[in-house]
Structures are given as C-alpha cells and as structure tokens.
Amino acid sequence: MKLRALLLIFTLIFSAVSPARAENPSAKVAVAYDIGFLGDNSFNDAVNEALVTAKKKYNLVEPFIREVPTNGSAVDRLSRLRFLAQNGYNLVIAVGSGYRETVRRVSMEYPDIQFALINDKAIGQMNVSNIYFREDHGAYLSGVIAATFSKKKSIGFIGSDPDLFVSFSAGARAISKTIRVVNIAYPDSLAALKSGLGKIDVGYSTWDGDATVLTTVLDGYAKKVKLIVERPDQYFSELNSAQSVILASINKNLTRPIDQLVGAALAQRSIIDVVDEKEGIYGREYSLRNRGVSFTMNAPISSTQRARINLEIKKFLANPKSK
C-alpha cells in the first residue's frame, strides 16, 4: 500500500513538472515560412531556430509539427494555410506581414483554428495572435548605445519613421543633453544619406529593404562611421563583410514567443492579450520589459559602458511612458 502511494505521488509530481508532450493528437502545430524559406538570415531562420528549441522542450515530432515554405504568391500562401487548417493543425504560425491578408481570410474561414502572425499587429480577430515587437523600445536603446559610444558627439537616425526618430533622440539625450542627433531621411535620397553620414560617427539604421545603407558605409565611411543594425530584420547584417562597421545590433528575440505559442497550443490555450483595445487586436507585445527586445555588442564594450547602458534601460522601464 505504501509503495502504491509513493508511486502515485511520484507520478503526480512528474506530471506537474514535465512539459506538455506531443502524444495528444489534438495538439498539432504548423509553421508557414515567408519567401526564401530557411537560410534567409532573417525571420525565417530566427523562427526556425526558436522552433528547434521548442521541439526539443515539448518533444514534438511529425506529424504533430509541420513546416512549409511559400513562393510568395497570394495563391500559394492561401493554399498552404488552407491545407494546414484542413488537416488538423490547431495552431498555424505565419512568418511575416506578407501573410497578413491571407491570415485574415483563412482565420475567418476556420474560426476554430488559432493563427499567429509574426512581427505584425494588424488583424483584429480573437483566433489570431499578433506577435508584435516594440520598435520604439529598440530605437530608444539604439540612442542610448549610440550616444555612449560616439566620440564625435554627433549621431544619426537613418530611416523614415518620425516616431522612431523621437524615441532614438530620447535615448541619446538620456546619456548626453548636448549630443547632436541628425535625422537622415532614407530611402528618400542617396545623396542625403551620404551627406548625413559625413556629419556623424555612429548611425542607427532602420532601413531593411536592401543593403544600400550598409554598402554606402563600407564604400565611403568604413573608418569614420559605425552602424547599429536590426536583427533579424536586416538579413545583410549577417554578412562577414559587414561586421567591421557594425557597432551593435538591436534584436527581436523569437525564442520566447515561439515557446509561448507552442506551449499554449499544447495546453489547448491561446495567446490573446489585448494588444490594441480600440482596434480589437489580440496577441502579445514583446519589448525590453519582457526580454523580447535586446541588444548585442559587435564591438568591445567596457564594464562602465555596459553598466551605463543597463542603468538607462532600468530607468526607461521605470517610466510609465515606456509601457
């Protein structure tokens, strides 16, 4: 009798601490990757890396998990998401805003299936988890880093989003009230980009359409300007030739959201925090606050510099306006 009791206690404890397993045929997860599939040095690779970790944690194997590519056409995206919805996948994760309209359409056709859209927050339906990263937090952090490392005391924001420029400037001025912040509009004009680069020694680039900002720095300003880049948005920042001019990267961390999405699906739950109450958008926001946004130095950093950056992050998060 004592032995039975001990075995029962052990079983209950083991069940409580073990991760959800994939023996439950009702729990099936699919990932629809964006154009380029694996090897894109961008969101596809970042999601796949996070998925590998989740598969090990939750013991996921075929047919309980499936990964599919796309050629990028609307017809292909639609047929693949419909196929997954029709074949018992109760969570379908779509990578990138290119799937926005497809997810909107298919999620209405299959209201009992949960969908997740990575790096977007535009679909206002209860069965869509919008996984969104606070880019203003990344911009503020970039400003802190740029001002910390600038010797010229003149730094640049390279992009076209005025709100991100404001966040970047606020981060810079948290370090120095007198630092010069140059707004370099891009992709408006290559001439304006070159003119702006001549005025700074650290620049934060938000442009991810192509590698023009990077190649312009490499070709004419390699010994004068260092860049802060965004990953995984800017696939070209992974090139070996780029590393000499990259000071730091602002990272959107996919491990946590993918783990949480998969874990919720296996527990027959959904991630539907209120992201935008007015627009009725649900999902989860990832930021400096929950380690969804972080930074990695690509250049040497002293303990004093790191401590100052971490202090400014702490002060930023303590400010109600950062929420």
C-alpha positions as CSV (number, residue, x, y, z in Angstrom):
1,M,0.0,0.0,0.0
2,K,2.8,2.4,0.9
3,L,4.6,1.5,-2.4
4,R,1.4,2.3,-4.4
5,A,1.1,5.6,-2.6
6,L,4.7,6.5,-3.3
7,L,4.2,5.6,-6.9
8,L,1.1,7.7,-7.1
9,I,2.8,10.7,-5.6
10,F,5.8,10.4,-7.9
11,T,3.5,10.2,-10.9
12,L,1.6,13.3,-9.9
13,I,4.8,15.3,-9.3
14,F,6.4,14.1,-12.6
15,S,3.2,15.1,-14.5
16,A,3.2,18.6,-12.9
17,V,6.8,19.4,-13.8
18,S,7.1,17.8,-17.2
19,P,6.5,19.8,-20.3
20,A,3.4,19.1,-22.4
21,R,4.1,16.2,-24.7
22,A,3.0,15.7,-28.3
23,E,1.2,12.4,-27.7
24,N,-2.1,14.4,-27.7
25,P,-3.3,14.1,-31.3
26,S,-5.4,17.2,-30.9
27,A,-2.3,19.4,-30.4
28,K,-0.7,20.0,-33.8
29,V,1.4,23.0,-34.7
30,A,2.4,24.2,-38.2
31,V,4.8,27.0,-39.3
32,A,4.3,28.7,-42.7
33,Y,7.6,30.4,-43.5
34,D,8.0,33.5,-45.7
35,I,9.7,33.8,-49.1
36,G,13.2,32.3,-49.1
37,F,12.5,29.5,-46.6
38,L,15.5,28.6,-44.4
39,G,18.8,30.3,-45.0
40,D,17.4,33.8,-45.3
41,N,19.4,35.2,-42.4
42,S,16.2,36.9,-41.3
43,F,12.9,36.0,-39.7
44,N,12.6,32.5,-41.2
45,D,15.9,31.5,-39.7
46,A,15.1,33.1,-36.4
47,V,11.7,31.4,-36.1
48,N,13.2,28.1,-37.1
49,E,16.0,28.4,-34.5
50,A,13.3,29.1,-31.9
51,L,11.2,26.2,-33.2
52,V,14.1,23.7,-32.9
53,T,14.3,24.7,-29.2
54,A,10.6,24.3,-28.7
55,K,10.5,20.9,-30.4
56,K,13.1,19.6,-28.0
57,K,11.4,21.1,-25.0
58,Y,7.9,19.7,-25.9
59,N,9.1,16.5,-27.6
60,L,7.4,17.5,-30.9
61,V,7.8,15.2,-33.9
62,E,6.0,14.6,-37.1
63,P,3.0,14.6,-37.6
64,F,2.4,16.9,-34.6
65,I,4.5,19.7,-36.1
66,R,4.9,20.7,-39.7
67,E,6.9,23.4,-41.6
68,V,6.1,24.6,-45.0
69,P,7.6,27.2,-47.4
70,T,5.9,29.6,-49.9
71,N,6.9,31.0,-53.2
72,G,5.3,34.3,-52.1
73,S,2.3,34.5,-54.3
74,A,-1.1,35.1,-52.8
75,V,-2.4,31.9,-54.3
76,D,0.4,29.8,-52.8
77,R,0.1,31.4,-49.3
78,L,-3.7,30.8,-49.4
79,S,-3.5,27.2,-50.5
80,R,-0.9,26.4,-47.9
81,L,-2.7,27.9,-44.9
82,R,-6.0,26.3,-46.0
83,F,-4.2,22.9,-46.3
84,L,-2.9,23.2,-42.8
85,A,-6.2,24.3,-41.4
86,Q,-8.0,21.4,-43.1
87,N,-5.5,18.9,-41.8
88,G,-6.0,19.3,-38.0
89,Y,-3.3,21.8,-37.1
90,N,-4.8,23.7,-34.2
91,L,-2.1,26.4,-34.3
92,V,-0.8,27.8,-37.6
93,I,2.1,30.3,-37.2
94,A,2.7,32.5,-40.2
95,V,6.0,34.3,-40.5
96,G,5.9,37.9,-41.6
97,S,3.4,40.6,-42.6
98,G,3.4,39.2,-46.1
99,Y,0.8,36.7,-44.7
100,R,-1.4,39.4,-43.3
101,E,-4.3,39.3,-45.7
102,T,-4.0,35.5,-46.1
103,V,-4.2,35.0,-42.3
104,R,-7.1,37.5,-42.1
105,R,-9.0,35.5,-44.8
106,V,-8.3,31.9,-43.7
107,S,-8.8,32.7,-40.0
108,M,-12.3,33.8,-40.8
109,E,-12.9,30.6,-42.8
110,Y,-11.7,28.5,-39.9
111,P,-12.7,30.2,-36.6
112,D,-11.8,27.1,-34.5
113,I,-8.2,27.2,-35.6
114,Q,-5.7,29.5,-33.8
115,F,-3.4,31.5,-36.1
116,A,-0.3,33.5,-35.1
117,L,1.3,36.3,-37.2
118,I,4.9,37.0,-36.5
119,N,6.1,40.6,-36.4
120,D,2.8,42.2,-37.2
121,K,-0.3,43.6,-35.3
122,A,-3.0,44.3,-37.8
123,I,-5.6,41.6,-37.6
124,G,-8.5,42.1,-35.1
125,Q,-9.8,38.6,-34.7
126,M,-9.9,36.5,-31.5
127,N,-8.4,33.5,-33.2
128,V,-5.3,35.5,-34.4
129,S,-2.4,36.0,-32.1
130,N,-0.5,39.1,-33.3
131,I,3.1,38.7,-32.2
132,Y,4.5,42.2,-32.1
133,F,7.8,43.8,-31.1
134,R,8.1,47.3,-29.6
135,E,10.3,49.0,-32.2
136,D,10.2,52.3,-30.2
137,H,12.0,50.4,-27.4
138,G,14.6,49.3,-29.8
139,A,15.0,52.9,-31.1
140,Y,15.4,54.2,-27.6
141,L,18.0,51.6,-26.8
142,S,19.9,52.4,-30.0
143,G,20.0,56.1,-29.0
144,V,21.5,55.1,-25.6
145,I,24.1,53.0,-27.3
146,A,25.0,55.5,-30.0
147,A,25.4,58.3,-27.5
148,T,27.5,56.1,-25.2
149,F,30.0,55.2,-28.0
150,S,30.1,58.4,-30.1
151,K,33.4,60.2,-29.8
152,K,32.3,63.0,-32.2
153,K,29.1,63.6,-30.1
154,S,27.1,63.6,-33.3
155,I,24.9,60.6,-34.1
156,G,22.4,59.8,-36.8
157,F,19.0,58.2,-37.2
158,I,18.7,56.6,-40.7
159,G,15.1,55.9,-41.7
160,S,11.7,57.3,-42.4
161,D,9.7,56.8,-39.2
162,P,9.3,60.1,-37.2
163,D,8.1,58.3,-34.1
164,L,11.2,56.1,-34.0
165,F,13.4,59.2,-34.5
166,V,11.8,60.7,-31.4
167,S,12.5,57.6,-29.4
168,F,16.1,57.4,-30.7
169,S,16.7,61.0,-29.8
170,A,15.2,60.5,-26.3
171,G,17.6,57.6,-25.7
172,A,20.6,59.6,-26.9
173,R,19.7,62.6,-24.6
174,A,19.4,60.3,-21.6
175,I,23.2,59.9,-22.0
176,S,24.0,63.5,-23.1
177,K,21.8,66.5,-23.2
178,T,24.1,68.2,-25.7
179,I,24.7,65.4,-28.2
180,R,23.8,66.2,-31.8
181,V,21.2,64.0,-33.4
182,V,21.0,64.1,-37.2
183,N,17.8,62.9,-38.9
184,I,18.9,61.2,-42.1
185,A,15.9,60.5,-44.2
186,Y,16.2,57.2,-46.1
187,P,15.3,55.8,-48.6
188,D,14.4,59.2,-49.8
189,S,17.8,60.2,-51.2
190,L,21.2,58.5,-51.5
191,A,22.8,62.0,-51.6
192,A,21.1,62.9,-48.3
193,L,22.3,59.6,-46.9
194,K,25.9,60.4,-47.8
195,S,25.6,64.0,-46.6
196,G,24.3,62.8,-43.3
197,L,26.9,60.1,-42.8
198,G,29.6,62.8,-43.2
199,K,28.3,64.5,-40.1
200,I,28.2,61.6,-37.7
201,D,30.3,58.7,-36.3
202,V,27.5,56.4,-35.1
203,G,24.3,55.7,-37.0
204,Y,21.2,53.7,-36.3
205,S,19.7,52.3,-39.5
206,T,16.0,51.1,-39.6
207,W,16.1,50.5,-43.4
208,D,15.7,46.8,-44.2
209,G,14.6,47.0,-47.9
210,D,18.1,46.3,-49.2
211,A,21.8,46.7,-48.2
212,T,22.3,50.2,-49.6
213,V,22.9,51.9,-46.2
214,L,25.5,49.2,-45.3
215,T,27.3,49.2,-48.6
216,T,27.4,53.0,-48.6
217,V,29.1,53.0,-45.2
218,L,31.5,50.2,-46.3
219,D,32.4,52.0,-49.6
220,G,33.0,55.5,-48.3
221,Y,32.8,55.8,-44.5
222,A,34.2,52.5,-43.2
223,K,36.8,54.2,-41.0
224,K,34.5,57.0,-39.9
225,V,31.1,55.6,-39.1
226,K,29.8,52.6,-37.1
227,L,26.3,51.3,-37.6
228,I,23.7,49.9,-35.2
229,V,21.5,47.4,-37.1
230,E,18.3,45.5,-36.5
231,R,18.2,41.7,-36.4
232,P,16.6,39.6,-37.8
233,D,15.0,42.3,-39.9
234,Q,18.2,43.2,-41.8
235,Y,19.4,39.9,-43.3
236,F,22.5,41.6,-44.8
237,S,23.8,42.5,-41.3
238,E,24.9,38.8,-41.0
239,L,27.4,39.1,-43.9
240,N,31.0,38.7,-42.9
241,S,32.0,41.8,-44.8
242,A,29.6,43.9,-42.7
243,Q,31.0,43.1,-39.3
244,S,33.8,45.7,-39.4
245,V,31.3,48.6,-39.4
246,I,28.6,47.2,-37.1
247,L,28.8,48.5,-33.6
248,A,25.8,46.7,-32.2
249,S,22.5,45.0,-33.1
250,I,19.0,45.5,-31.7
251,N,17.4,42.1,-31.6
252,K,13.9,40.9,-31.8
253,N,14.1,37.7,-29.8
254,L,11.9,34.9,-31.3
255,T,12.7,32.1,-28.8
256,R,10.2,33.4,-26.1
257,P,7.2,34.0,-28.4
258,I,7.6,30.7,-30.2
259,D,7.9,28.8,-27.0
260,Q,4.9,30.5,-25.5
261,L,2.8,29.9,-28.7
262,V,3.7,26.2,-28.8
263,G,3.2,25.7,-25.1
264,A,-0.2,27.4,-25.2
265,A,-1.3,25.3,-28.1
266,L,-0.3,22.0,-26.4
267,A,-2.2,23.1,-23.3
268,Q,-5.2,24.0,-25.5
269,R,-4.9,27.7,-24.8
270,S,-4.2,30.7,-26.9
271,I,-2.1,33.9,-26.5
272,I,-4.6,36.6,-26.8
273,D,-3.5,39.5,-24.6
274,V,-5.1,42.8,-25.6
275,V,-2.5,44.5,-27.9
276,D,-4.8,47.3,-29.2
277,E,-8.1,47.6,-27.4
278,K,-9.5,50.2,-29.8
279,E,-8.9,48.1,-32.9
280,G,-9.7,44.8,-31.2
281,I,-6.2,43.3,-31.8
282,Y,-5.0,40.4,-29.7
283,G,-1.7,38.6,-29.2
284,R,1.3,39.6,-27.3
285,E,3.7,42.5,-27.3
286,Y,7.4,41.9,-26.8
287,S,9.7,44.6,-25.6
288,L,12.6,45.5,-23.3
289,R,10.3,44.7,-20.5
290,N,9.8,41.0,-21.2
291,R,13.2,40.5,-23.0
292,G,11.6,40.4,-26.4
293,V,13.9,43.3,-27.4
294,S,17.6,43.2,-26.5
295,F,21.0,44.3,-27.8
296,T,24.2,42.6,-28.7
297,M,27.5,44.4,-29.0
298,N,29.6,43.7,-32.1
299,A,32.5,45.8,-30.7
300,P,34.4,45.8,-27.4
301,I,32.5,47.3,-24.5
302,S,33.8,48.3,-21.1
303,S,32.2,47.3,-17.9
304,T,31.5,51.1,-17.3
305,Q,29.8,51.4,-20.7
306,R,27.7,48.3,-20.2
307,A,26.7,49.4,-16.7
308,R,25.6,52.8,-18.0
309,I,23.5,51.3,-20.8
310,N,21.9,48.9,-18.3
311,L,21.2,51.7,-15.9
312,E,19.4,53.7,-18.7
313,I,17.3,50.7,-19.6
314,K,16.3,50.3,-16.0
315,K,15.4,54.0,-15.7
316,F,13.5,53.8,-19.0
317,L,11.4,50.8,-17.9
318,A,10.6,52.6,-14.6
319,N,9.0,55.4,-16.6
320,P,5.2,54.8,-17.1
321,K,5.5,56.3,-20.6
322,S,7.6,53.3,-21.7
323,K,4.7,50.9,-21.2
